[in-house]
Amino acid sequence: MKRLSELEYGESGVVRDIRASQHELNCLGIRVKKRVKMVTRQPIKGPVVVIVDDMEVATGLDTAEGAIIETGMEES
């Protein structure tokens, strides 16, 4: 398990837990059981950009730290 903000470039996984503002992440399409793929992570607390449902979405680093991702598993 990793925080969304800790995924490596190109790494993907399934959201298993939300430990931040669920409303903010839900608005971006980041929900439990959704598959996400890291696109880029900007330095110095910049945004994290991921692909969810074939859409690129960006979120702040603090928010991304609240999404817990299981890597190396198929979506269930």
FIKOLZA-1660 file (N, C-alpha, C; in steps of 0.1 Angstrom, whole numbers, plus 5000, padded with zeros to 4 digits):
% residues 76
   i   px   py   pz ch aa at
   1 5008 4988 5000  A  M  N
   1 5000 5000 5000  A  M CA
   1 5009 5012 5000  A  M  C
   2 5005 5022 4992  A  K  N
   2 5012 5035 4991  A  K CA
   2 5002 5046 4991  A  K  C
   3 5006 5058 4995  A  R  N
   3 4998 5070 4993  A  R CA
   3 4998 5073 4978  A  R  C
   4 4988 5079 4974  A  L  N
   4 4987 5083 4960  A  L CA
   4 4999 5092 4956  A  L  C
   5 5003 5101 4965  A  S  N
   5 5015 5110 4963  A  S CA
   5 5028 5102 4962  A  S  C
   6 5029 5089 4966  A  E  N
   6 5041 5082 4966  A  E CA
   6 5042 5073 4953  A  E  C
   7 5032 5072 4945  A  L  N
   7 5033 5064 4933  A  L CA
   7 5045 5069 4924  A  L  C
   8 5051 5059 4918  A  E  N
   8 5062 5063 4908  A  E CA
   8 5055 5066 4895  A  E  C
   9 5062 5073 4886  A  Y  N
   9 5057 5077 4873  A  Y CA
   9 5053 5065 4865  A  Y  C
  10 5041 5064 4860  A  G  N
  10 5036 5053 4853  A  G CA
  10 5030 5042 4861  A  G  C
  11 5032 5043 4874  A  E  N
  11 5027 5032 4883  A  E CA
  11 5012 5034 4885  A  E  C
  12 5005 5022 4886  A  S  N
  12 4991 5023 4888  A  S CA
  12 4987 5014 4899  A  S  C
  13 4975 5016 4904  A  G  N
  13 4969 5008 4915  A  G CA
  13 4955 5011 4917  A  G  C
  14 4949 5005 4927  A  V  N
  14 4935 5006 4930  A  V CA
  14 4934 5014 4944  A  V  C
  15 4924 5024 4944  A  V  N
  15 4922 5031 4956  A  V CA
  15 4915 5022 4966  A  V  C
  16 4922 5020 4978  A  R  N
  16 4916 5011 4988  A  R CA
  16 4911 5019 5000  A  R  C
  17 4915 5031 5003  A  D  N
  17 4911 5039 5014  A  D CA
  17 4912 5054 5011  A  D  C
  18 4904 5062 5017  A  I  N
  18 4905 5076 5016  A  I CA
  18 4906 5081 5030  A  I  C
  19 4917 5088 5033  A  R  N
  19 4920 5094 5046  A  R CA
  19 4922 5109 5046  A  R  C
  20 4915 5115 5036  A  A  N
  20 4915 5129 5034  A  A CA
  20 4901 5134 5031  A  A  C
  21 4899 5146 5026  A  S  N
  21 4886 5151 5022  A  S CA
  21 4880 5142 5011  A  S  C
  22 4871 5134 5015  A  Q  N
  22 4864 5125 5005  A  Q CA
  22 4857 5133 4995  A  Q  C
  23 4851 5145 4999  A  H  N
  23 4844 5153 4989  A  H CA
  23 4854 5158 4978  A  H  C
  24 4865 5163 4982  A  E  N
  24 4875 5168 4972  A  E CA
  24 4879 5157 4963  A  E  C
  25 4883 5146 4968  A  L  N
  25 4887 5135 4959  A  L CA
  25 4876 5129 4951  A  L  C
  26 4864 5128 4957  A  N  N
  26 4852 5123 4949  A  N CA
  26 4849 5132 4937  A  N  C
  27 4851 5145 4939  A  C  N
  27 4848 5155 4928  A  C CA
  27 4858 5153 4916  A  C  C
  28 4870 5147 4919  A  L  N
  28 4880 5144 4909  A  L CA
  28 4878 5130 4903  A  L  C
  29 4869 5122 4909  A  G  N
  29 4867 5109 4904  A  G CA
  29 4875 5099 4911  A  G  C
  30 4883 5103 4921  A  I  N
  30 4891 5094 4929  A  I CA
  30 4883 5088 4940  A  I  C
  31 4879 5076 4939  A  R  N
  31 4870 5069 4949  A  R CA
  31 4876 5055 4952  A  R  C
  32 4871 5049 4963  A  V  N
  32 4875 5036 4966  A  V CA
  32 4871 5026 4955  A  V  C
  33 4880 5017 4951  A  K  N
  33 4879 5007 4941  A  K CA
  33 4882 5013 4927  A  K  C
  34 4885 5025 4925  A  K  N
  34 4889 5031 4912  A  K CA
  34 4904 5028 4909  A  K  C
  35 4907 5026 4897  A  R  N
  35 4921 5024 4893  A  R CA
  35 4926 5038 4889  A  R  C
  36 4938 5041 4894  A  V  N
  36 4945 5053 4891  A  V CA
  36 4959 5050 4886  A  V  C
  37 4964 5059 4877  A  K  N
  37 4978 5058 4872  A  K CA
  37 4985 5071 4873  A  K  C
  38 4997 5071 4879  A  M  N
  38 5004 5083 4881  A  M CA
  38 5010 5088 4867  A  M  C
  39 5007 5101 4865  A  V  N
  39 5012 5108 4853  A  V CA
  39 5025 5116 4857  A  V  C
  40 5023 5125 4866  A  T  N
  40 5034 5133 4870  A  T CA
  40 5032 5138 4885  A  T  C
  41 5043 5141 4891  A  R  N
  41 5043 5147 4904  A  R CA
  41 5052 5159 4904  A  R  C
  42 5047 5171 4906  A  Q  N
  42 5055 5183 4905  A  Q CA
  42 5063 5185 4918  A  Q  C
  43 5075 5190 4917  A  P  N
  43 5084 5192 4929  A  P CA
  43 5078 5203 4938  A  P  C
  44 5083 5203 4950  A  I  N
  44 5081 5213 4960  A  I CA
  44 5066 5215 4962  A  I  C
  45 5059 5205 4966  A  K  N
  45 5045 5205 4970  A  K CA
  45 5036 5209 4958  A  K  C
  46 5040 5207 4946  A  G  N
  46 5032 5210 4934  A  G CA
  46 5022 5199 4933  A  G  C
  47 5013 5200 4923  A  P  N
  47 5002 5191 4921  A  P CA
  47 5007 5177 4917  A  P  C
  48 4998 5168 4919  A  V  N
  48 5000 5154 4915  A  V CA
  48 4989 5152 4904  A  V  C
  49 4994 5147 4892  A  V  N
  49 4985 5144 4881  A  V CA
  49 4984 5129 4879  A  V  C
  50 4971 5124 4879  A  V  N
  50 4969 5110 4877  A  V CA
  50 4958 5108 4866  A  V  C
  51 4957 5096 4861  A  I  N
  51 4946 5093 4852  A  I CA
  51 4936 5084 4860  A  I  C
  52 4923 5088 4859  A  V  N
  52 4912 5081 4865  A  V CA
  52 4901 5081 4854  A  V  C
  53 4896 5069 4851  A  D  N
  53 4885 5068 4841  A  D CA
  53 4889 5075 4828  A  D  C
  54 4901 5073 4823  A  D  N
  54 4906 5078 4811  A  D CA
  54 4907 5094 4811  A  D  C
  55 4907 5100 4822  A  M  N
  55 4908 5114 4823  A  M CA
  55 4920 5118 4832  A  M  C
  56 4927 5128 4828  A  E  N
  56 4938 5133 4837  A  E CA
  56 4932 5143 4847  A  E  C
  57 4935 5141 4859  A  V  N
  57 4931 5150 4870  A  V CA
  57 4943 5154 4878  A  V  C
  58 4942 5166 4883  A  A  N
  58 4953 5171 4892  A  A CA
  58 4947 5174 4906  A  A  C
  59 4956 5171 4916  A  T  N
  59 4952 5174 4929  A  T CA
  59 4964 5179 4937  A  T  C
  60 4962 5186 4948  A  G  N
  60 4973 5191 4956  A  G CA
  60 4980 5179 4963  A  G  C
  61 4992 5181 4966  A  L  N
  61 5000 5171 4973  A  L CA
  61 4994 5166 4986  A  L  C
  62 4989 5176 4994  A  D  N
  62 4983 5172 5007  A  D CA
  62 4971 5163 5005  A  D  C
  63 4962 5166 4995  A  T  N
  63 4951 5158 4992  A  T CA
  63 4955 5144 4987  A  T  C
  64 4965 5144 4979  A  A  N
  64 4969 5131 4973  A  A CA
  64 4975 5122 4984  A  A  C
  65 4980 5128 4994  A  E  N
  65 4986 5119 5005  A  E CA
  65 4975 5112 5013  A  E  C
  66 4962 5116 5011  A  G  N
  66 4951 5110 5018  A  G CA
  66 4945 5098 5011  A  G  C
  67 4949 5095 4999  A  A  N
  67 4944 5084 4991  A  A CA
  67 4954 5072 4992  A  A  C
  68 4949 5061 4997  A  I  N
  68 4957 5049 4999  A  I CA
  68 4955 5040 4987  A  I  C
  69 4966 5036 4981  A  I  N
  69 4966 5029 4968  A  I CA
  69 4972 5015 4970  A  I  C
  70 4965 5005 4965  A  E  N
  70 4971 4991 4965  A  E CA
  70 4977 4989 4951  A  E  C
  71 4990 4987 4950  A  T  N
  71 4996 4985 4937  A  T CA
  71 4998 4970 4934  A  T  C
  72 5000 4967 4922  A  G  N
  72 5003 4954 4918  A  G CA
  72 4991 4944 4918  A  G  C
  73 4979 4950 4919  A  M  N
  73 4967 4941 4920  A  M CA
  73 4957 4946 4910  A  M  C
  74 4949 4936 4905  A  E  N
  74 4939 4939 4895  A  E CA
  74 4927 4945 4903  A  E  C
  75 4919 4954 4896  A  E  N
  75 4907 4960 4902  A  E CA
  75 4897 4949 4905  A  E  C
  76 4891 4949 4917  A  S  N
  76 4881 4939 4921  A  S CA
  76 4867 4945 4921  A  S  C
% end
